[in-house]
Amino acid sequence: MQAVQIRALRLQHQGLSQPTQPSPEAALRHLVAAQAQDYPGALWSLGLRTAGATRATVEAAFNAGRVLRTHVLRPTWHFVLPEDLRMLLRLTAGRVHTVNGSMYRQEGLDVQTLVQAADVMQGALEGGQHLTREELAAALEQAGLAAKRFRLAYMVMHAELEMAICSGPRRGKQFTYALFDERVPAEAHPPGREEELARLAARYFTARGPATVQDFANWSSLTLGEARRGLEGAKDGLVAGLVDGAEHWWAPEEASASPAQRAWLLPAYDEYISGYKDRSAAMLRGDAAGVFDNAFQHALVIDGLILGSWRRVLDDKQVSAHIRPVRPLNAQERQLLNAAAEDYAQFLGIPVEWEFKED
C-alpha cells in the first residue's frame, strides 16, 4: 500500500471525502471522540463530517448535552457522546491521572484534597445548576480550598476524570460545568475491560484506518500492551497490510477508495492529524518534508496531503483567514481551495475573507 492509498482510505473512513452523517452526534459517534481544546475549530471539525451542518446546529447539540466536552483520553479536552463517556473514562482515566501526577504534586493536590474538591463542586452543581469555572472556584475557596490557575485547572480535570462533573451548556461565551450523572446516562451492566478494549479498537480502526497499533495507543493513551490486546480482540473485523514494513489495520469495505480530489481547511487538532502518531502519509516528501509535523496549526489539505497552514481572525460579522501554502498552488488547487473556503463560510453563516501568502 502506498501513501496516496492511505490518504484516500483515511479521508473516506473519517467521513471527510463525503460528509454524509445526518447529525453532529452521528459524526461523533463514528469518531468515538474528537480533540476539542480549540472550541471553534472543534465545532468545524464535526461540521466537516456532517451533511448540511452549520455552527449553530453543532453548537445546539453541545448546549443540549447531546455532545459533551470534557477531559478524556489524553490530558486535554475532547468532544464525546454521553453514551460513550463512561466507557472511555474507565479505560483511560487512570492513564491520564498518571500523566498529571507531577502537576498534582506540584500544586499540592493530594488524594484527600482532590476528593474534597470534587465533593464541593458536586454540591455546588446539585439541582441542575450549571456553573462557570470561576463560580466553581468561588465555591472551592469558600470551602477553604485554594483554587487559582493551574491548581484550579487540575482540580477540575480530576473531577472530570472521576465522573463527578462534565460540561454544561454555554452561558453567552462562557463554558459551564454540570453534574456528570445529570448529563451522562447510567449503565446497568457495563462490559469487562477486555471487551471494552476490543470495542474501542474496532471503532478506532474503522474510523481512522489504515492505522498502526502504535497510532491507536498514542490516540487513546492506552499502554501499547493494552492497545495490542484491544486489536487482538477486534482484528477479525478488520483487514491488514504492510506499509514500509509496519502493519496497518482498517475496515475492509472501503479498501477500493480513490483519491478525493477535494481541499479542506482543517482546524487545529482535527482527527485527520491528531488521530495518528505517524502522520507521514499526509506529509510532503523531499525538501518540504516535516514542514507541518504537528497538530497545533490549522491545516490546508488537498487530496489528503498537507500543503500548508492557515489562521483565522473570527468575529461575529466576518472571518479573516490567512493562508500560507508551503509551495505555490496551481489553478486546480486554487479552485479546490475556493470551494473549501465557501464550505467554511456556509458553516459559519458569515463572509470569509482570504489572504494568500506564498513564499
C-alpha contacts under 8 A as a table, 3 or more apart, distances in Angstrom:
res1	aa1	res2	aa2	distance
1	M	5	Q	6.38
1	M	6	I	7.17
1	M	241	G	7.03
1	M	242	L	6.79
1	M	243	V	5.79
2	Q	5	Q	5.42
2	Q	6	I	6.48
2	Q	243	V	6.95
3	A	6	I	5.00
3	A	7	R	6.21
3	A	281	A	4.90
3	A	282	A	7.46
4	V	7	R	5.18
4	V	8	A	6.28
4	V	259	P	7.18
4	V	281	A	7.42
4	V	304	G	7.99
5	Q	8	A	5.08
5	Q	9	L	6.16
5	Q	257	A	7.48
5	Q	258	S	7.14
5	Q	259	P	7.34
6	I	9	L	5.25
6	I	10	R	6.08
6	I	210	P	6.16
6	I	281	A	6.70
7	R	10	R	5.17
7	R	11	L	6.09
7	R	259	P	7.49
7	R	281	A	6.56
7	R	282	A	6.47
7	R	303	D	7.70
7	R	304	G	5.26
7	R	305	L	7.44
8	A	11	L	5.27
8	A	12	Q	6.20
8	A	257	A	5.87
8	A	258	S	5.62
8	A	259	P	4.84
8	A	260	A	6.40
8	A	303	D	7.63
8	A	304	G	6.77
9	L	12	Q	5.02
9	L	13	H	5.97
9	L	209	G	7.02
9	L	210	P	6.85
9	L	254	E	6.91
9	L	255	A	7.02
9	L	257	A	5.64
9	L	258	S	7.60
10	R	13	H	5.08
10	R	14	Q	5.82
10	R	207	A	7.85
10	R	208	R	5.69
10	R	209	G	5.82
10	R	210	P	6.48
10	R	272	Y	7.51
11	L	14	Q	5.30
11	L	15	G	6.28
11	L	16	L	5.11
11	L	17	S	5.38
11	L	260	A	7.61
11	L	272	Y	7.62
11	L	304	G	6.75
12	Q	15	G	5.37
12	Q	16	L	6.11
12	Q	17	S	5.19
12	Q	18	Q	7.26
12	Q	254	E	7.55
12	Q	257	A	6.95
13	H	16	L	7.69
13	H	206	T	6.67
13	H	207	A	5.01
13	H	208	R	5.85
13	H	209	G	6.81
13	H	254	E	7.61
14	Q	17	S	7.95
14	Q	31	L	7.16
14	Q	49	R	7.74
14	Q	207	A	5.26
14	Q	208	R	5.76
14	Q	272	Y	7.29
15	G	18	Q	5.95
15	G	19	P	5.47
15	G	20	T	7.19
15	G	21	Q	7.71
15	G	27	A	7.77
15	G	49	R	5.28
16	L	19	P	5.69
16	L	48	L	6.54
16	L	49	R	5.63
17	S	260	A	5.85
17	S	262	R	7.57
18	Q	49	R	7.52
19	P	48	L	6.43
19	P	49	R	4.37
19	P	50	T	5.06
19	P	51	A	5.21
20	T	49	R	6.85
20	T	50	T	5.86
20	T	51	A	5.06
21	Q	24	P	7.42
21	Q	26	A	5.84
21	Q	27	A	5.50
21	Q	49	R	6.36
21	Q	50	T	4.70
21	Q	51	A	5.77
22	P	26	A	6.44
22	P	27	A	7.69
22	P	50	T	5.94
22	P	51	A	5.80
23	S	26	A	5.18
23	S	27	A	6.42
23	S	50	T	5.74
23	S	51	A	7.24
23	S	53	A	7.46
24	P	27	A	5.06
24	P	28	L	6.14
24	P	46	L	5.84
24	P	47	G	6.82
24	P	49	R	7.79
24	P	50	T	5.92
24	P	53	A	7.62
24	P	57	T	7.93
24	P	58	V	5.87
24	P	61	A	7.16
25	E	28	L	5.08
25	E	29	R	5.96
25	E	61	A	7.41
25	E	66	R	6.77
25	E	67	V	6.50
25	E	81	L	7.03
26	A	29	R	4.96
26	A	30	H	6.32
26	A	50	T	7.99
27	A	30	H	5.32
27	A	31	L	6.47
27	A	46	L	6.39
27	A	49	R	5.99
27	A	50	T	6.16
28	L	31	L	4.95
28	L	32	V	5.74
28	L	33	A	6.26
28	L	34	A	7.10
28	L	46	L	6.93
28	L	79	F	7.59
28	L	80	V	6.73
28	L	81	L	6.95
29	R	32	V	5.03
29	R	33	A	7.55
29	R	80	V	7.83
29	R	81	L	6.72
30	H	203	R	7.35
30	H	207	A	6.25
31	L	34	A	6.68
31	L	203	R	7.51
31	L	204	Y	7.22
31	L	207	A	5.71
31	L	208	R	7.87
32	V	80	V	6.53
32	V	81	L	7.60
32	V	84	D	7.33
32	V	203	R	7.06
32	V	204	Y	7.39
33	A	78	H	6.15
33	A	79	F	5.57
33	A	80	V	4.81
33	A	81	L	7.67
34	A	42	A	7.47
34	A	78	H	5.24
34	A	79	F	5.10
34	A	80	V	6.81
34	A	270	D	7.38
34	A	271	E	6.31
35	Q	42	A	6.99
35	Q	76	T	7.46
35	Q	77	W	6.08
35	Q	78	H	4.22
35	Q	79	F	6.27
35	Q	269	Y	6.09
35	Q	270	D	6.87
35	Q	271	E	7.02
35	Q	274	S	7.71
36	A	39	Y	5.60
36	A	41	G	7.50
36	A	42	A	4.99
36	A	69	R	7.05
36	A	76	T	7.77
36	A	77	W	5.16
36	A	78	H	4.54
36	A	79	F	5.78
36	A	269	Y	7.41
37	Q	42	A	7.51
37	Q	76	T	6.60
37	Q	77	W	5.02
37	Q	78	H	6.90
38	D	41	G	5.33
38	D	42	A	5.97
38	D	268	A	7.26
38	D	269	Y	7.80
39	Y	42	A	4.99
39	Y	43	L	6.28
40	P	43	L	5.26
40	P	44	W	6.50
41	G	44	W	5.06
41	G	45	S	6.11
41	G	267	P	4.90
41	G	268	A	6.52
41	G	270	D	7.99
42	A	45	S	4.83
42	A	46	L	6.49
42	A	79	F	7.82
42	A	267	P	7.10
42	A	269	Y	7.96
42	A	270	D	7.32
43	L	46	L	5.44
43	L	47	G	6.17
43	L	55	R	6.49
43	L	58	V	6.17
43	L	59	E	6.98
44	W	47	G	4.68
44	W	48	L	6.00
44	W	55	R	6.99
44	W	267	P	6.99
44	W	344	Y	7.94
44	W	347	F	7.58
45	S	48	L	5.32
45	S	49	R	7.01
45	S	266	L	7.08
45	S	267	P	6.46
45	S	270	D	6.12
46	L	49	R	5.39
46	L	50	T	6.41
46	L	58	V	7.37
47	G	50	T	5.10
47	G	51	A	7.69
47	G	53	A	5.19
47	G	54	T	6.52
47	G	55	R	7.17
47	G	58	V	6.88
47	G	347	F	7.18
48	L	51	A	7.95
48	L	53	A	7.72
50	T	53	A	5.51
53	A	57	T	6.23
53	A	58	V	6.89
53	A	347	F	6.35
54	T	57	T	5.30
54	T	58	V	6.42
54	T	346	Q	7.09
54	T	347	F	4.20
54	T	348	L	6.16
54	T	349	G	7.30
55	R	58	V	5.29
55	R	59	E	6.00
55	R	347	F	5.61
55	R	348	L	5.45
55	R	349	G	7.77
56	A	59	E	5.17
56	A	60	A	5.95
56	A	348	L	7.95
57	T	60	A	5.04
57	T	61	A	6.48
58	V	61	A	5.26
58	V	62	F	6.57
59	E	62	F	4.94
59	E	63	N	6.12
60	A	63	N	5.11
60	A	64	A	6.04
61	A	64	A	5.23
61	A	65	G	6.33
61	A	66	R	5.15
61	A	67	V	5.69
62	F	65	G	5.20
62	F	66	R	5.86
62	F	67	V	4.59
62	F	68	L	6.06
62	F	69	R	7.87
62	F	169	P	6.78
63	N	66	R	7.65
63	N	67	V	7.77
63	N	168	G	6.86
63	N	169	P	4.09
63	N	170	R	6.16
64	A	67	V	7.57
64	A	169	P	6.68
65	G	68	L	5.86
65	G	82	P	7.71
65	G	167	S	7.98
65	G	168	G	6.91
65	G	169	P	7.05
65	G	183	R	6.44
66	R	81	L	6.46
66	R	82	P	6.78
67	V	79	F	6.45
67	V	80	V	5.97
67	V	81	L	5.10
67	V	82	P	6.80
68	L	78	H	7.99
68	L	79	F	5.47
68	L	80	V	5.38
68	L	81	L	5.99
68	L	82	P	6.56
68	L	166	C	7.37
68	L	167	S	5.88
68	L	168	G	7.76
69	R	77	W	6.21
69	R	78	H	5.44
69	R	79	F	4.51
69	R	80	V	6.42
69	R	166	C	7.27
69	R	167	S	5.59
70	T	76	T	7.87
70	T	77	W	5.01
70	T	78	H	5.61
70	T	79	F	6.71
70	T	80	V	7.67
70	T	160	E	6.75
70	T	166	C	5.84
70	T	167	S	6.11
71	H	74	R	7.47
71	H	75	P	6.19
71	H	76	T	5.30
71	H	77	W	4.43
71	H	78	H	6.08
71	H	157	M	6.35
71	H	160	E	6.34
71	H	161	L	6.61
72	V	75	P	6.54
72	V	76	T	6.78
72	V	77	W	6.59
72	V	78	H	6.37
72	V	88	L	6.98
72	V	89	L	6.29
72	V	92	T	7.03
72	V	93	A	6.67
72	V	96	V	7.66
72	V	161	L	6.76
73	L	76	T	7.69
73	L	78	H	7.92
73	L	88	L	6.98
73	L	89	L	7.40
73	L	92	T	5.48
73	L	93	A	7.00
73	L	96	V	6.98
73	L	219	W	7.43
73	L	220	S	5.26
73	L	221	S	5.77
74	R	92	T	7.91
74	R	96	V	5.99
74	R	219	W	7.55
74	R	220	S	6.85
74	R	221	S	5.74
75	P	96	V	5.70
75	P	99	V	7.54
75	P	100	N	7.49
80	V	84	D	6.75
80	V	85	L	6.36
81	L	84	D	5.40
81	L	85	L	6.30
82	P	85	L	5.33
82	P	86	R	7.77
82	P	183	R	6.84
82	P	184	V	4.83
82	P	185	P	6.73
83	E	86	R	7.29
83	E	184	V	6.72
83	E	185	P	6.53
84	D	87	M	5.57
84	D	88	L	6.30
85	L	88	L	5.16
85	L	89	L	6.11
85	L	184	V	7.43
86	R	89	L	5.19
86	R	90	R	6.09
86	R	163	M	7.65
86	R	184	V	7.85
87	M	90	R	5.17
87	M	91	L	6.35
87	M	196	E	7.18
88	L	91	L	5.23
88	L	92	T	6.05
88	L	93	A	7.73
89	L	92	T	5.19
89	L	93	A	4.87
89	L	161	L	6.46
89	L	162	E	7.90
89	L	163	M	7.83
90	R	93	A	6.19
90	R	94	G	7.82
91	L	94	G	7.51
91	L	193	R	7.27
91	L	196	E	7.72
91	L	197	L	7.48
91	L	222	L	7.64
92	T	95	R	5.30
92	T	96	V	6.44
92	T	220	S	7.23
92	T	221	S	6.55
92	T	222	L	6.45
93	A	96	V	5.11
93	A	97	H	6.17
93	A	161	L	5.54
93	A	162	E	7.49
94	G	97	H	5.11
94	G	98	T	6.34
95	R	98	T	5.09
95	R	99	V	6.45
95	R	221	S	6.64
95	R	222	L	6.98
96	V	99	V	5.05
96	V	100	N	6.11
96	V	221	S	7.54
97	H	100	N	4.93
97	H	101	G	5.93
97	H	158	H	7.56
98	T	101	G	5.07
99	V	102	S	7.32
100	N	103	M	5.42
100	N	104	Y	6.24
101	G	104	Y	5.07
101	G	105	R	6.31
102	S	105	R	5.18
102	S	106	Q	6.06
103	M	106	Q	4.85
103	M	107	E	6.05
103	M	154	Y	7.64
104	Y	107	E	5.36
104	Y	108	G	6.19
104	Y	109	L	4.85
104	Y	110	D	6.96
104	Y	151	R	7.88
104	Y	154	Y	6.97
105	R	108	G	5.05
105	R	109	L	5.80
105	R	110	D	6.95
106	Q	109	L	7.63
107	E	150	F	7.38
107	E	151	R	5.47
109	L	112	Q	7.96
109	L	113	T	5.73
109	L	114	L	6.04
109	L	151	R	7.66
109	L	155	M	7.77
110	D	113	T	5.38
110	D	114	L	6.26
111	V	114	L	5.18
111	V	115	V	6.12
112	Q	115	V	5.24
112	Q	116	Q	6.12
113	T	116	Q	5.08
113	T	117	A	6.05
114	L	117	A	5.05
114	L	118	A	6.25
114	L	155	M	6.14
114	L	158	H	7.07
114	L	159	A	7.72
115	V	118	A	5.20
115	V	119	D	6.27
116	Q	119	D	5.07
116	Q	120	V	6.23
117	A	120	V	5.11
117	A	121	M	6.25
117	A	140	L	6.61
117	A	145	L	7.35
117	A	155	M	6.59
117	A	159	A	7.79
118	A	121	M	5.16
118	A	122	Q	6.09
118	A	155	M	7.41
118	A	156	V	7.62
118	A	158	H	7.78
118	A	159	A	5.18
118	A	164	A	6.46
119	D	122	Q	5.13
119	D	123	G	6.15
120	V	123	G	5.14
120	V	124	A	6.28
120	V	139	A	6.99
120	V	140	L	6.39
120	V	143	A	7.32
121	M	124	A	5.09
121	M	125	L	6.27
121	M	136	L	6.20
121	M	139	A	7.14
121	M	140	L	7.21
121	M	165	I	7.73
122	Q	125	L	5.14
122	Q	126	E	6.20
122	Q	164	A	6.49
122	Q	165	I	6.88
122	Q	179	L	6.26
123	G	126	E	5.35
124	A	129	Q	7.41
124	A	136	L	7.34
124	A	139	A	6.88
125	L	128	G	6.42
125	L	129	Q	4.68
125	L	130	H	6.31
125	L	131	L	6.94
125	L	177	Y	7.83
125	L	178	A	6.04
125	L	179	L	5.89
126	E	129	Q	5.97
126	E	179	L	6.84
128	G	178	A	7.17
128	G	179	L	7.45
128	G	182	E	7.41
129	Q	178	A	6.53
129	Q	179	L	7.99
130	H	168	G	5.90
130	H	169	P	7.38
130	H	176	T	5.56
130	H	177	Y	5.38
130	H	178	A	5.10
131	L	134	E	7.97
131	L	135	E	5.74
131	L	136	L	6.42
131	L	168	G	7.90
131	L	176	T	4.89
131	L	177	Y	5.36
131	L	178	A	7.00
132	T	135	E	5.12
132	T	136	L	6.32
132	T	174	Q	6.91
132	T	175	F	5.93
132	T	176	T	4.22
132	T	177	Y	6.17
133	R	136	L	5.03
133	R	137	A	6.11
133	R	175	F	7.62
133	R	176	T	6.67
133	R	177	Y	7.31
134	E	137	A	4.92
134	E	138	A	6.31
135	E	138	A	5.05
135	E	139	A	6.44
136	L	139	A	5.08
136	L	140	L	6.26
137	A	140	L	5.04
137	A	141	E	6.09
137	A	147	A	5.49
137	A	148	K	7.45
137	A	152	L	6.88
138	A	141	E	5.09
138	A	142	Q	6.11
138	A	147	A	7.92
139	A	142	Q	5.10
139	A	143	A	6.34
140	L	143	A	5.06
140	L	144	G	6.49
140	L	145	L	5.18
140	L	146	A	6.93
140	L	147	A	6.40
141	E	144	G	5.03
141	E	145	L	4.91
141	E	146	A	5.50
141	E	147	A	6.21
142	Q	145	L	7.27
146	A	151	R	7.74
146	A	152	L	7.86
147	A	151	R	5.81
147	A	152	L	4.52
148	K	151	R	5.58
148	K	152	L	5.07
148	K	153	A	7.91
149	R	152	L	5.43
149	R	153	A	6.26
150	F	153	A	4.86
150	F	154	Y	6.09
151	R	154	Y	5.41
151	R	155	M	6.22
152	L	155	M	5.11
152	L	156	V	6.17
153	A	156	V	5.27
153	A	157	M	6.13
154	Y	157	M	4.87
154	Y	158	H	5.91
155	M	158	H	5.18
155	M	159	A	6.31
156	V	159	A	5.14
156	V	160	E	6.30
157	M	160	E	5.01
157	M	161	L	6.20
158	H	161	L	5.10
158	H	162	E	6.14
159	A	162	E	5.06
159	A	163	M	6.41
159	A	164	A	5.17
159	A	165	I	5.88
160	E	163	M	5.36
160	E	164	A	5.78
160	E	165	I	5.02
160	E	166	C	5.60
160	E	180	F	7.88
161	L	164	A	7.58
162	E	165	I	7.97
163	M	166	C	7.51
163	M	180	F	5.79
163	M	181	D	7.78
164	A	179	L	6.31
164	A	180	F	5.25
164	A	181	D	7.50
165	I	177	Y	6.55
165	I	178	A	5.65
165	I	179	L	4.59
165	I	180	F	4.30
165	I	181	D	7.83
166	C	177	Y	5.57
166	C	178	A	5.51
166	C	179	L	6.29
166	C	180	F	5.19
166	C	183	R	7.65
167	S	175	F	7.52
167	S	176	T	6.08
167	S	177	Y	4.43
167	S	178	A	5.66
168	G	175	F	7.10
168	G	176	T	4.89
168	G	177	Y	4.47
168	G	178	A	4.82
169	P	175	F	6.71
169	P	176	T	5.98
169	P	177	Y	7.60
170	R	173	K	6.30
170	R	174	Q	5.54
170	R	175	F	4.68
170	R	176	T	5.86
171	R	174	Q	5.12
171	R	175	F	6.28
171	R	176	T	6.85
178	A	182	E	7.25
178	A	183	R	7.26
179	L	182	E	5.36
179	L	183	R	6.74
180	F	183	R	5.45
180	F	184	V	5.85
181	D	184	V	5.25
181	D	185	P	6.76
181	D	186	A	7.27
182	E	185	P	7.59
187	E	190	P	6.00
191	P	195	E	6.23
191	P	196	E	6.44
192	G	195	E	5.51
192	G	196	E	6.30
193	R	196	E	5.03
193	R	197	L	6.06
194	E	197	L	5.06
194	E	198	A	6.31
194	E	229	R	7.52
194	E	230	G	6.94
194	E	233	G	7.91
195	E	198	A	5.14
195	E	199	R	6.21
195	E	230	G	7.92
195	E	233	G	7.57
196	E	199	R	4.99
196	E	200	L	6.07
196	E	230	G	7.90
197	L	200	L	5.22
197	L	201	A	6.13
197	L	226	E	7.36
197	L	227	A	7.39
197	L	229	R	7.18
197	L	230	G	4.44
197	L	231	L	7.88
197	L	233	G	7.75
198	A	201	A	5.10
198	A	202	A	6.12
198	A	229	R	7.32
198	A	230	G	4.09
198	A	231	L	6.15
198	A	232	E	7.32
198	A	233	G	4.76
198	A	234	A	5.08
199	R	202	A	5.15
199	R	203	R	6.28
199	R	230	G	7.43
199	R	234	A	6.88
200	L	203	R	5.20
200	L	204	Y	6.06
200	L	230	G	7.22
201	A	204	Y	5.07
201	A	205	F	6.17
201	A	216	F	7.37
201	A	227	A	7.36
201	A	230	G	5.36
201	A	231	L	5.48
201	A	234	A	6.23
202	A	205	F	5.51
202	A	206	T	6.02
202	A	230	G	7.98
202	A	231	L	7.19
202	A	234	A	5.15
202	A	235	K	7.42
202	A	237	G	7.50
202	A	238	L	7.79
203	R	206	T	5.07
203	R	207	A	6.06
204	Y	207	A	5.34
204	Y	208	R	5.84
204	Y	209	G	7.44
204	Y	216	F	7.05
205	F	208	R	5.14
205	F	209	G	4.58
205	F	210	P	6.85
205	F	211	A	6.56
205	F	216	F	7.85
205	F	238	L	7.81
205	F	249	W	6.37
205	F	250	W	5.21
205	F	251	A	6.71
206	T	209	G	5.84
206	T	238	L	7.84
206	T	250	W	5.77
206	T	251	A	4.95
208	R	211	A	6.64
208	R	250	W	7.45
208	R	272	Y	7.82
208	R	275	G	7.22
209	G	248	H	7.44
209	G	249	W	5.87
209	G	250	W	4.16
209	G	251	A	6.78
210	P	248	H	5.30
210	P	249	W	5.02
210	P	250	W	4.63
210	P	251	A	7.99
211	A	215	D	6.03
211	A	216	F	7.26
211	A	248	H	4.85
211	A	249	W	5.48
211	A	250	W	6.81
211	A	276	Y	7.31
212	T	215	D	5.05
212	T	216	F	6.47
212	T	246	A	7.26
212	T	247	E	6.08
212	T	248	H	4.67
212	T	249	W	6.32
213	V	216	F	4.94
213	V	217	A	6.17
213	V	224	L	7.50
213	V	227	A	6.34
213	V	228	R	6.38
213	V	231	L	7.25
213	V	248	H	7.64
214	Q	217	A	5.06
214	Q	218	N	6.08
214	Q	224	L	6.79
214	Q	227	A	7.83
214	Q	277	K	6.82
215	D	218	N	5.18
215	D	219	W	6.11
215	D	275	G	7.26
215	D	276	Y	4.73
215	D	277	K	4.71
215	D	278	D	6.67
216	F	219	W	5.20
216	F	220	S	6.01
216	F	227	A	6.54
216	F	275	G	8.00
216	F	276	Y	7.22
217	A	220	S	5.28
217	A	221	S	5.52
217	A	222	L	5.10
217	A	223	T	6.15
217	A	224	L	5.55
217	A	226	E	7.96
217	A	227	A	5.37
218	N	221	S	5.32
218	N	222	L	7.22
218	N	276	Y	7.04
218	N	277	K	5.88
219	W	274	S	7.45
219	W	275	G	5.64
219	W	276	Y	6.37
219	W	277	K	7.27
222	L	225	G	7.95
222	L	226	E	5.99
222	L	227	A	6.00
223	T	226	E	5.20
223	T	227	A	6.19
224	L	227	A	4.98
224	L	228	R	6.12
225	G	228	R	5.14
225	G	229	R	6.30
226	E	229	R	5.00
226	E	230	G	6.13
227	A	230	G	5.05
227	A	231	L	6.19
228	R	231	L	5.05
228	R	232	E	6.05
229	R	232	E	5.00
229	R	233	G	6.37
230	G	233	G	5.24
230	G	234	A	6.35
231	L	234	A	4.96
231	L	235	K	5.62
232	E	235	K	5.56
233	G	236	D	7.52
234	A	237	G	6.08
234	A	238	L	7.16
235	K	238	L	4.91
235	K	239	V	7.19
235	K	249	W	7.93
236	D	239	V	7.83
237	G	251	A	7.07
237	G	252	P	7.79
238	L	249	W	6.28
238	L	250	W	5.46
238	L	251	A	4.93
238	L	252	P	5.90
239	V	249	W	5.60
239	V	250	W	5.62
239	V	251	A	6.25
239	V	252	P	5.58
240	A	247	E	6.52
240	A	248	H	5.44
240	A	249	W	4.45
240	A	250	W	6.59
241	G	247	E	5.66
241	G	248	H	5.36
241	G	249	W	6.68
242	L	245	G	5.44
242	L	246	A	5.28
242	L	247	E	4.61
242	L	248	H	6.02
243	V	246	A	5.18
243	V	247	E	6.47
243	V	248	H	6.92
251	A	254	E	6.59
251	A	255	A	7.57
252	P	255	A	5.59
254	E	257	A	5.70
259	P	303	D	6.19
259	P	304	G	7.87
260	A	303	D	5.39
260	A	304	G	7.55
261	Q	302	I	7.29
261	Q	303	D	5.17
261	Q	336	L	7.90
262	R	302	I	5.82
262	R	303	D	5.37
262	R	336	L	5.84
262	R	337	L	8.00
262	R	340	A	7.91
263	A	300	L	7.46
263	A	301	V	5.55
263	A	302	I	4.18
263	A	303	D	6.16
263	A	304	G	7.86
263	A	333	E	7.64
263	A	336	L	5.28
263	A	337	L	5.44
263	A	339	A	7.54
263	A	340	A	5.75
264	W	299	A	7.97
264	W	300	L	6.15
264	W	301	V	5.12
264	W	302	I	6.35
264	W	337	L	7.13
264	W	340	A	5.43
265	L	298	H	7.12
265	L	299	A	5.98
265	L	300	L	5.00
265	L	301	V	6.39
265	L	310	W	7.66
265	L	337	L	7.95
265	L	340	A	6.36
265	L	341	A	7.25
265	L	344	Y	7.79
266	L	270	D	6.36
266	L	298	H	5.70
266	L	299	A	5.05
266	L	300	L	6.35
266	L	301	V	7.05
267	P	270	D	5.61
267	P	297	Q	7.38
267	P	298	H	4.54
267	P	299	A	6.42
268	A	295	A	5.82
268	A	296	F	5.37
268	A	297	Q	4.87
268	A	298	H	4.26
268	A	299	A	6.79
269	Y	273	I	6.49
269	Y	274	S	5.37
269	Y	295	A	4.99
269	Y	296	F	6.25
269	Y	297	Q	7.61
269	Y	298	H	7.75
270	D	273	I	5.67
270	D	274	S	5.97
270	D	275	G	7.71
270	D	295	A	7.53
271	E	274	S	4.86
271	E	275	G	4.58
271	E	276	Y	7.93
272	Y	275	G	5.86
272	Y	276	Y	7.67
273	I	276	Y	6.31
273	I	279	R	6.67
273	I	294	N	7.83
273	I	295	A	6.03
274	S	277	K	7.51
274	S	295	A	5.79
276	Y	279	R	6.04
278	D	281	A	7.77
279	R	282	A	5.83
279	R	283	M	6.69
279	R	293	D	7.16
280	S	283	M	4.93
280	S	284	L	7.94
281	A	305	L	7.89
282	A	304	G	6.11
282	A	305	L	4.68
282	A	306	I	5.82
283	M	289	A	6.23
283	M	290	G	6.71
283	M	291	V	7.96
283	M	292	F	7.28
283	M	293	D	7.64
283	M	305	L	6.04
283	M	306	I	5.74
283	M	307	L	7.99
284	L	288	A	5.78
284	L	289	A	4.89
284	L	290	G	7.28
284	L	291	V	7.87
284	L	305	L	6.93
284	L	306	I	6.88
284	L	307	L	7.27
285	R	288	A	6.04
285	R	289	A	4.57
286	G	289	A	5.39
288	A	291	V	5.68
288	A	326	V	7.33
289	A	292	F	7.90
290	G	293	D	5.03
291	V	326	V	7.84
292	F	295	A	7.91
292	F	306	I	7.34
292	F	308	G	7.24
292	F	309	S	7.91
294	N	297	Q	7.29
295	A	298	H	7.74
297	Q	309	S	6.38
297	Q	310	W	7.29
297	Q	311	R	7.60
298	H	309	S	5.45
298	H	310	W	5.34
298	H	311	R	6.24
299	A	306	I	6.46
299	A	307	L	7.65
299	A	308	G	6.02
299	A	309	S	4.45
299	A	310	W	6.18
300	L	306	I	5.82
300	L	307	L	5.63
300	L	308	G	4.97
300	L	309	S	5.06
300	L	310	W	6.49
300	L	323	I	7.77
300	L	325	P	7.26
301	V	304	G	5.68
301	V	305	L	5.31
301	V	306	I	4.44
301	V	307	L	5.72
301	V	308	G	7.26
302	I	305	L	5.33
302	I	306	I	6.59
302	I	307	L	6.82
302	I	333	E	7.28
302	I	336	L	7.72
302	I	337	L	7.89
307	L	325	P	5.59
307	L	326	V	5.76
307	L	327	R	7.28
308	G	323	I	7.59
308	G	324	R	5.64
308	G	325	P	3.99
308	G	326	V	4.98
308	G	327	R	7.90
309	S	323	I	6.15
309	S	324	R	5.38
309	S	325	P	6.26
310	W	321	A	6.70
310	W	322	H	5.38
310	W	323	I	4.32
310	W	324	R	5.84
311	R	321	A	5.59
311	R	322	H	5.33
311	R	323	I	6.77
312	R	319	V	6.61
312	R	320	S	5.68
312	R	321	A	4.34
312	R	322	H	6.41
313	V	319	V	5.66
313	V	320	S	5.02
313	V	321	A	6.25
314	L	318	Q	6.50
314	L	319	V	4.63
314	L	320	S	6.55
315	D	318	Q	5.75
315	D	319	V	6.30
316	D	350	I	7.88
317	K	350	I	6.00
317	K	351	P	7.39
318	Q	350	I	5.56
318	Q	351	P	5.19
318	Q	352	V	5.96
318	Q	353	E	7.53
319	V	350	I	7.30
319	V	351	P	6.37
319	V	352	V	4.70
319	V	353	E	6.13
320	S	352	V	5.93
320	S	353	E	4.87
320	S	354	W	6.13
320	S	355	E	7.77
321	A	352	V	7.01
321	A	353	E	6.09
321	A	354	W	4.97
321	A	355	E	6.25
322	H	354	W	5.93
322	H	355	E	4.77
322	H	356	F	6.03
322	H	357	K	7.33
323	I	354	W	7.11
323	I	355	E	5.97
323	I	356	F	4.85
323	I	357	K	6.13
324	R	356	F	6.04
324	R	357	K	4.99
324	R	358	E	5.86
325	P	328	P	6.67
325	P	329	L	7.36
325	P	356	F	7.96
325	P	357	K	7.24
325	P	358	E	5.96
325	P	359	D	7.94
326	V	358	E	7.14
326	V	359	D	7.20
327	R	358	E	6.76
327	R	359	D	6.99
328	P	358	E	6.17
328	P	359	D	7.66
329	L	332	Q	8.00
329	L	333	E	5.70
329	L	334	R	6.16
330	N	333	E	5.30
330	N	334	R	6.21
331	A	334	R	5.11
331	A	335	Q	6.26
332	Q	335	Q	5.03
332	Q	336	L	6.27
333	E	336	L	5.05
333	E	337	L	6.11
334	R	337	L	4.98
334	R	338	N	6.15
335	Q	338	N	5.10
335	Q	339	A	6.50
336	L	339	A	5.20
336	L	340	A	6.39
337	L	340	A	4.93
337	L	341	A	6.13
338	N	341	A	5.03
338	N	342	E	6.25
339	A	342	E	5.07
339	A	343	D	6.31
340	A	343	D	5.05
340	A	344	Y	6.41
341	A	344	Y	5.12
341	A	345	A	6.26
341	A	352	V	7.27
342	E	345	A	5.02
342	E	346	Q	6.14
342	E	352	V	7.85
343	D	346	Q	5.19
343	D	347	F	6.20
344	Y	347	F	5.05
344	Y	348	L	6.27
344	Y	352	V	7.71
345	A	348	L	5.20
345	A	349	G	5.82
345	A	350	I	5.77
345	A	351	P	5.60
345	A	352	V	5.50
346	Q	349	G	4.96
346	Q	350	I	7.08
